[in-house]
Amino acid sequence: MRVLVRNPQVILSYLPYATIPRVYTRSGRILQLDALSYRVWELCDGTLNRRELAEVVCREHGLPLPAAEQVVERLLKLGLLIEVKL
C-alpha cells in the first residue's frame, strides 16, 4: 500500500498574524498555502492513500472528487508531499 506523507525537507513557517503558513522547500522556493492546501498537508500523516485523502477533502469541503484529486496532485508535483510504500 502507498500512502502520502509530508515531505520532511519542507519547512512550515507562520508569518506574524497569519492563519495559514508558508512553506520553504530545500531548493529555496517559498510557497504560501491556501486553506484547502494546508488542510491536505495536515491530513498527510502516512495513514491515507491518494484516493482516501481526496475523499476526506470532498467530505470536509463539499468538493467534487476530481477537484479534490487536483489539489492532492498539485501538492505532489510541487514536492510538498511524497508517496511512500508501507
C-alpha positions as CSV (number, residue, x, y, z in Angstrom):
1,M,0.0,0.0,0.0
2,R,1.2,3.5,-0.8
3,V,0.4,6.4,1.4
4,L,1.0,10.2,1.4
5,V,3.3,12.0,3.8
6,R,4.6,15.5,4.2
7,N,8.0,15.9,2.6
8,P,10.4,16.1,5.5
9,Q,12.6,18.6,3.6
10,V,9.9,21.2,3.5
11,I,9.8,23.6,6.4
12,L,6.5,25.1,7.6
13,S,6.6,28.6,8.9
14,Y,3.9,31.1,10.1
15,L,4.3,34.8,9.5
16,P,3.1,37.1,12.3
17,Y,-0.7,37.3,12.4
18,A,-1.0,34.7,9.6
19,T,-3.5,31.9,9.9
20,I,-2.1,29.9,7.1
21,P,1.6,29.1,6.9
22,R,4.2,29.4,4.2
23,V,6.4,26.5,3.2
24,Y,10.0,26.6,2.4
25,T,11.5,23.9,0.2
26,R,15.0,22.7,0.2
27,S,15.5,24.2,-3.3
28,G,14.7,27.7,-1.9
29,R,11.2,28.0,-3.1
30,I,8.7,29.8,-0.8
31,L,5.0,28.9,-1.3
32,Q,2.0,30.4,0.5
33,L,-0.6,27.7,1.1
34,D,-4.3,28.4,0.8
35,A,-6.7,26.9,3.5
36,L,-7.5,23.9,1.4
37,S,-3.9,23.0,0.6
38,Y,-3.0,23.4,4.2
39,R,-5.7,21.0,5.2
40,V,-4.4,18.5,2.7
41,W,-0.9,19.0,4.2
42,E,-2.3,18.4,7.7
43,L,-4.0,15.1,6.7
44,C,-0.8,13.6,5.2
45,D,0.4,11.7,8.2
46,G,1.0,8.4,6.5
47,T,-2.4,6.9,7.1
48,L,-4.1,7.8,3.8
49,N,-3.5,7.0,0.1
50,R,-4.3,9.4,-2.7
51,R,-7.9,8.3,-3.1
52,E,-8.7,8.2,0.6
53,L,-7.2,11.7,1.1
54,A,-9.2,13.1,-1.8
55,E,-12.4,11.6,-0.3
56,V,-11.8,13.2,3.1
57,V,-11.3,16.6,1.4
58,C,-14.5,16.0,-0.5
59,R,-16.5,15.3,2.6
60,E,-15.0,18.2,4.6
61,H,-15.1,20.9,1.9
62,G,-18.0,19.7,-0.3
63,L,-15.8,19.5,-3.4
64,P,-16.3,17.1,-6.3
65,L,-13.8,14.2,-6.2
66,P,-11.9,15.4,-9.3
67,A,-11.3,18.9,-7.7
68,A,-10.0,17.3,-4.5
69,E,-7.7,15.0,-6.5
70,Q,-6.3,18.0,-8.4
71,V,-5.3,19.6,-5.1
72,V,-3.5,16.5,-3.9
73,E,-1.8,16.1,-7.3
74,R,-0.7,19.7,-7.3
75,L,1.0,19.3,-3.8
76,L,2.7,16.2,-5.0
77,K,4.0,17.9,-8.1
78,L,5.3,20.9,-6.0
79,G,7.2,18.4,-3.9
80,L,5.4,19.3,-0.7
81,L,4.0,15.7,-0.3
82,I,5.6,12.4,-1.1
83,E,4.2,9.0,-1.7
84,V,5.8,6.1,0.3
85,K,5.2,2.4,0.3
86,L,4.3,0.8,3.6
